[in-house]
Amino acid sequence: MPRPKTETTRANKTAQSFKLSAKLSSKFWVVLPMALLLSAAACSREQVSIPSDSNQAGITALAPIAGHLLVADQGGQPLAQAKVMIGARENVPFPGNVLTTDADGKVALPAQWTDAQPITVEVAGFVRATWMNQAPQALALQVRRKIQAQRMELKGKATGFKNLKQDGWVDVGVIFPALRKDQLASLQVTDLVSPEVDTITIMGQSINIPSNVSLPKQQERYFFTITLDKPVFRSYLPEPRTWKMVAAHARFPFEEVVDDLRAGKSFFDVLNYFEFKSATIKDIALSSPSTNQDLSITDTVFDAKVDVTAPRFASSQTMLAVSVAENGGLLYPTDVKKLGPSETRRLVSPKGVPGYLVGALRDTNAPSSGAGADAMSVVISPNTGTTKFEFLDIAKAPTARGSTLGLNPPKSSVASVTPAATYATLNKIDRVTSGSMQIDRKSPVWDVYATGWSASMELPEMGSAISGSHRWEVLFGAATQGTNVSLSPSIIDGLSHVSKSAVDL
């Protein structure tokens, strides 16, 4: 006997809601890493000051060695057998311009080096790095290590949700590693949202959920009562060590969100429905391929509130406001909201915990992946409740022709800051699939630094040719006069304003 038309319609709508819920669960956890990507400068200020005349004497917090170039890792450990090239290519501007560091990570300054030249460093296991326009003087140069990705699994259940009643809200937990400050400039989606998915089936509908999301058993209603249940999370880390893991609790009103998505609204249109409640931060040692560890989501309650007001900007743009908390020198997000021009929204954070407020401006219709997703302007401020957001222009995408990287510094200025640094990173791009989502996985291969804002960079010729799919990301950083800024993997330390864009090769 055929089902009544009304029942069939309800069943169809319910099936559609399941599919929309699948998209929502995946997209929700993309917003946090994107917002954190914008917060690249939410850091302490402990580096060497770069004066306004662009003639720095140190580059990093490491002390230079008189008469030498020193090459070290991010921890300050000297690196032996590093190749150091002074100039645009081998034997230019003088013969023997490619040098090798000794056991103490240093090379003597060659007498033939008499004018400003780029310096390029290559070390096995580290990202190639170039410092533009360096005068002949003692310098300490730091490079960042390449991660030889492994597959270390942390799995378990997010606990502490108590007895979840049918109240119209879907409660979720997400587990991800807290972030180092120097990691933020190269943050990518896969650092916080797993490219792996777990599939649950509800009334014949398959829903893909990122594996690092924990969905405790609960019932909610959308025409029919449905049961949601994926309590086990699986988070994957790239190397064996002790990781500071964050287990965060958020929730959203199921019916309102699904209704808006079915009406054609974008994910950003429903972002403000989400409430962030609490988190637990725990050190977990990973030494075997798989580790079981349940994580509570209740230790740190987000009970402090701060109102954020957006400045005036074009109606075609959207601002994201992000609150970021600090724990043991590492950072994690506690709230994110979307704002229109001159709009005020309330964010939450843990009371008494140091942190930052980040405002990120981007085009409303900017894509969520690809080079266009990196176009944004950012303001970073300590969370004092009195933040005033003034944005630099969003930089136009760079161009790459041969060895020339054409850059487009912001045209507008903010009275309180001055141009401090230009930072370009070349990433190898691998596209990975997470359910119905396509995620760009980035592997850095080249960092390029310059003092002030550069209109172009002539890239030196050194090392093996670069092949495959790559993307140049360019960041223009500004800070108050005399603020400490480091031309190193810690370049984001001390920057208060950032304008960023990218181009695919």
SVG drawing of the C-alpha trace seen along z (x, -y; Angstrom):
<svg xmlns="http://www.w3.org/2000/svg" viewBox="-2 -58 90 60">
<polyline fill="none" stroke="black" stroke-width="0.4" points="0.0,0.0 1.5,-3.4 2.5,-5.8 0.4,-8.9 1.7,-11.9 2.2,-14.0 4.3,-11.2 6.3,-10.8 7.0,-14.5 8.2,-14.5 10.4,-11.5 12.0,-13.3 12.6,-16.4 14.1,-14.4 16.4,-12.6 17.4,-16.0 18.1,-17.3 20.4,-14.3 22.4,-15.2 22.6,-18.9 23.7,-17.8 26.6,-15.8 27.7,-18.9 27.4,-21.0 29.4,-18.7 32.3,-18.7 32.3,-22.4 32.0,-23.5 35.4,-22.3 37.0,-24.0 36.0,-27.4 38.2,-27.2 41.5,-26.4 40.7,-29.1 40.1,-31.6 43.3,-30.5 45.1,-30.9 44.1,-34.5 45.4,-34.9 49.0,-34.4 50.4,-37.1 48.7,-36.2 52.1,-35.8 54.4,-37.1 57.1,-39.6 60.6,-38.3 62.6,-38.9 65.2,-41.4 63.8,-44.8 64.1,-45.8 64.5,-49.6 62.7,-51.6 65.9,-52.1 65.7,-48.4 69.4,-47.8 68.9,-45.1 71.8,-43.6 70.7,-40.1 67.5,-38.9 66.7,-36.5 66.9,-36.4 70.1,-34.3 73.3,-36.3 75.4,-36.6 79.0,-35.4 81.5,-38.1 82.8,-37.6 80.5,-34.6 77.1,-33.5 75.5,-31.1 72.8,-28.6 70.6,-27.1 67.2,-25.4 64.2,-26.9 65.5,-25.8 68.8,-27.5 70.9,-24.4 73.7,-24.9 73.3,-23.0 76.4,-21.5 76.8,-20.8 74.3,-23.5 74.8,-25.1 74.9,-28.9 74.7,-30.9 75.4,-34.6 74.0,-36.0 71.6,-35.2 73.2,-32.0 76.4,-30.0 79.5,-32.1 77.4,-35.3 78.4,-37.9 81.7,-36.3 83.4,-32.9 83.0,-30.6 79.8,-32.2 78.4,-28.8 79.7,-27.8 79.2,-25.0 78.8,-25.4 81.2,-23.7 80.4,-21.5 79.4,-24.6 76.9,-25.7 79.0,-28.7 80.9,-30.0 83.3,-32.9 82.2,-36.0 84.0,-36.0 86.0,-39.1 84.4,-39.3 81.0,-40.0 80.9,-43.8 77.3,-44.8 73.7,-43.8 72.8,-40.3 70.2,-37.6 71.3,-34.7 69.9,-31.3 70.3,-28.3 69.6,-24.7 70.0,-21.9 68.8,-18.3 65.5,-17.8 64.8,-21.6 62.8,-24.1 64.9,-26.1 65.1,-29.8 66.2,-33.0 66.8,-36.4 66.6,-39.3 68.9,-42.3 71.4,-41.4 74.4,-43.7 77.8,-42.0 77.7,-41.5 77.5,-38.7 74.0,-37.1 72.2,-34.3 69.9,-32.5 67.2,-30.1 65.4,-27.5 62.4,-25.3 62.4,-21.6 60.4,-19.6 58.1,-17.1 58.5,-13.6 54.9,-12.7 54.0,-9.5 50.6,-8.2 50.3,-8.4 46.7,-7.7 45.0,-9.0 41.5,-7.7 38.9,-7.6 35.7,-9.2 35.0,-12.8 33.4,-12.7 31.6,-15.0 28.5,-15.8 26.3,-14.3 22.7,-13.3 21.9,-15.0 18.2,-15.6 16.2,-16.3 16.4,-20.1 16.9,-21.2 20.6,-21.4 23.3,-19.1 26.3,-18.8 29.7,-17.9 33.3,-17.5 36.4,-18.1 39.9,-17.0 42.9,-18.7 46.5,-19.6 47.1,-23.0 49.3,-25.2 52.8,-26.6 53.1,-30.3 55.6,-29.8 53.2,-27.3 50.4,-29.8 52.0,-31.4 51.8,-28.1 48.6,-26.7 46.5,-24.5 43.1,-22.9 44.5,-19.4 46.2,-20.7 42.7,-20.9 40.2,-19.0 41.0,-15.4 41.0,-14.4 39.8,-11.0 36.1,-10.6 33.8,-8.3 30.4,-7.4 27.2,-6.9 23.9,-5.8 20.6,-7.2 17.4,-5.8 19.4,-4.8 21.3,-8.1 25.1,-8.1 26.6,-11.0 30.4,-11.6 31.9,-13.3 35.6,-14.1 37.2,-11.4 38.4,-13.8 34.8,-14.9 33.0,-13.1 29.3,-13.1 27.8,-11.7 24.6,-9.7 21.6,-12.1 18.2,-12.4 16.8,-15.5 13.8,-16.1 13.4,-17.3 9.9,-16.2 10.9,-12.8 13.0,-12.0 16.4,-10.9 19.4,-9.5 22.9,-10.8 25.7,-8.6 29.5,-8.7 31.2,-8.9 34.7,-7.7 37.1,-10.2 40.3,-9.4 42.9,-12.1 46.1,-11.7 49.4,-13.3 52.5,-13.4 55.3,-12.4 55.8,-10.5 56.2,-12.9 54.2,-14.5 51.3,-16.5 49.1,-19.1 45.7,-18.0 42.5,-20.2 39.1,-18.6 36.5,-21.3 32.7,-21.3 30.4,-23.2 26.7,-23.0 24.3,-24.3 20.4,-24.5 19.7,-21.6 16.4,-22.7 17.4,-26.4 20.7,-25.5 19.2,-22.9 16.3,-25.2 18.7,-28.0 20.9,-25.7 17.9,-24.2 16.9,-27.8 20.2,-28.3 22.1,-30.2 25.9,-29.7 27.7,-28.2 28.9,-31.7 25.3,-32.7 24.7,-30.1 28.0,-30.4 26.6,-32.7 24.2,-29.9 27.2,-28.0 27.9,-28.2 31.3,-27.3 31.1,-26.0 34.3,-24.6 37.5,-22.6 40.1,-20.4 43.8,-20.7 45.9,-17.6 49.5,-16.5 49.5,-13.1 52.6,-11.1 52.4,-9.2 55.0,-6.6 53.1,-3.7 51.1,-3.7 47.8,-3.9 47.0,-5.3 43.7,-5.0 42.7,-8.0 39.3,-9.4 39.2,-13.1 36.9,-15.2 35.5,-18.5 34.7,-20.2 37.9,-21.3 38.0,-24.9 34.7,-26.7 34.3,-29.6 32.5,-31.9 34.2,-35.3 32.4,-37.4 33.7,-40.3 31.8,-42.4 33.5,-43.0 32.5,-45.7 33.4,-45.7 34.6,-48.8 33.0,-50.1 33.9,-48.2 32.5,-47.3 29.2,-45.4 30.9,-42.8 33.2,-41.8 32.7,-39.8 34.6,-40.0 35.3,-37.0 36.1,-37.7 38.0,-35.0 38.9,-34.6 42.1,-32.6 43.4,-31.4 46.9,-30.5 48.0,-27.4 51.6,-26.7 52.8,-28.9 50.4,-27.1 47.1,-28.5 43.6,-27.3 40.3,-28.9 37.5,-29.5 34.9,-31.2 34.3,-32.6 31.6,-34.8 30.7,-36.5 30.2,-40.3 28.9,-42.8 30.0,-46.4 29.7,-48.2 28.0,-45.2 28.7,-44.1 28.9,-40.4 29.7,-38.7 32.5,-36.1 33.4,-33.8 36.7,-32.8 38.0,-31.2 38.0,-33.7 41.5,-34.7 43.3,-33.0 45.6,-35.1 44.5,-35.3 43.9,-37.4 41.1,-38.8 41.6,-38.4 39.6,-40.2 39.8,-38.8 38.4,-40.6 37.8,-38.7 35.5,-38.8 32.1,-37.3 32.2,-35.1 35.9,-34.0 36.3,-30.2 37.0,-28.0 39.9,-26.3 42.5,-27.1 44.7,-30.2 41.6,-32.5 41.0,-31.3 44.2,-32.9 43.2,-36.4 42.5,-38.2 43.4,-41.1 44.0,-40.5 44.2,-42.5 45.5,-40.9 45.2,-42.3 45.5,-41.1 42.0,-40.3 41.5,-43.3 37.9,-44.1 38.9,-47.4 40.0,-46.2 39.6,-48.6 39.8,-47.0 41.4,-48.9 42.2,-46.7 44.9,-47.0 43.7,-46.5 43.5,-42.9 46.6,-42.4 46.0,-41.4 47.3,-38.1 51.0,-37.9 52.3,-36.9 55.0,-34.4 57.0,-34.6 60.2,-32.7 62.4,-33.7 60.4,-36.9 57.7,-37.0 55.6,-40.1 54.0,-41.4 51.1,-43.8 51.6,-45.5 48.5,-47.0 47.8,-50.5 46.0,-51.8 47.8,-52.4 46.8,-52.3 48.1,-55.2 49.2,-53.2 51.5,-50.8 54.3,-50.8 55.3,-48.2 57.6,-45.6 58.2,-42.6 57.3,-40.6 57.2,-36.8 56.6,-34.5 56.3,-30.7 56.2,-28.2 54.1,-25.2 53.7,-21.9 50.0,-21.3 48.4,-17.8 44.6,-17.6 43.0,-15.2 39.4,-14.1 37.5,-14.3 34.0,-12.9 32.5,-15.4 35.1,-18.0 38.4,-18.7 41.2,-19.8 44.6,-21.2 47.5,-19.7 50.5,-22.0 54.1,-21.0 56.5,-24.0 59.5,-23.9 60.8,-27.5 60.6,-30.5 61.6,-34.0 62.0,-37.0 62.4,-40.7 62.3,-43.8 59.5,-46.2 57.0,-45.7 58.5,-44.5 57.0,-45.1 58.9,-42.2 61.4,-39.5 64.0,-38.1 64.4,-34.5 67.9,-33.0 68.7,-29.9 69.8,-27.2 69.0,-23.6 66.9,-21.2 64.1,-22.3 60.6,-22.5 58.0,-20.4 54.4,-19.5 51.5,-21.6 52.7,-24.5 51.4,-27.8 53.1,-31.0 51.6,-32.5 52.6,-36.1 52.2,-37.9 52.7,-41.6 53.2,-42.3 52.9,-45.6 53.6,-46.6 54.1,-49.7 57.5,-51.4 60.3,-49.6 58.3,-46.4 60.3,-43.2 59.9,-41.3 62.1,-38.4 63.0,-37.4 62.8,-33.7 60.1,-31.0 59.0,-33.2 58.3,-36.1 54.7,-36.4 55.8,-37.3 55.1,-40.9 53.0,-41.6 49.7,-43.3 48.4,-43.7 48.7,-41.2 47.5,-41.3 47.8,-38.0 47.2,-36.5 48.4,-33.6 48.8,-32.3 48.9,-28.8 51.6,-27.8"/>
</svg>
